[in-house]
Amino acid sequence: MAYETEEEQVEKLKELWQRHGVPLLTGVAIALAGVFGWQAWQNYQQGQAQGASALYQAMLESVLGSDSEASRARAAQLAAQLRSDYANSRYADYAALMQARLAVEARDYSVAEKSLRELVDTSEDAALQEVARQRLARVLAQQERAEEGLALFAAPVEGSELKASREEVRGDLLVGLGRKAEARAAYEAAIEALEDASSRPQLQLKLDDLAEEA
């Protein structure tokens, strides 16, 4: 067996370093960049979530703390900021709903319609999208565009609660159009969709009202 001298071992190490040292360092650098980059991204995401949450909380406090015009204006301002600064967060969707609610309370239906349409078109949450769709239908009805509101419900909806609330909205719009038989069918479909019909007694009241008118 041949034994290497110390000088030969050193020369071999130098040769290996020249061959593989730079690629090895590059690989380590890339790995470290990936680790620190991921940590920075996580920290950024956490900061975004905290910022959006704080703004959302402030918006709710403005709405719930007082019924004054100044409080509603402050809430509308915070909702707009939330949608602007954190457009890709779930809080931005909730802010759009708040904007629409405040606009309806101010009878500014065009602003409410704009906020709700944007939510229907862009939200990735199917349930939230359906809530916005139903509210949009009511806003359109307030502008004497009930037929346009009914057209929003062409596609099926998942979930018993969402289906029941949709049918109730349809019934209300149909009543406004004077189409009582169709409205009755919509209210009956809403009751049928509910697992616990007693949780929505107003549906039976609406049916009773139609029966009395008939």
ABEGO torsion letter per residue (X at the ends): XBBBBAAAAAAAAAAAAAAAAAAAAAAAAAAAAAAAAAAAAAAAAAAAAAAAAAAAAAAAAAAAABABAAAAAAAAAAAAAAAAABAABAAAAAAAAAAAAAAAAAGBAAAAAAAAAAAAAABABAAAAAAAAAAAAAAAAAAGAAAAAAAAAABBBBEAAAAAAAAAAAAAAAAAAGBAAAAAAAAAAAAAABABAAABAAAAAAAAAAAAAX
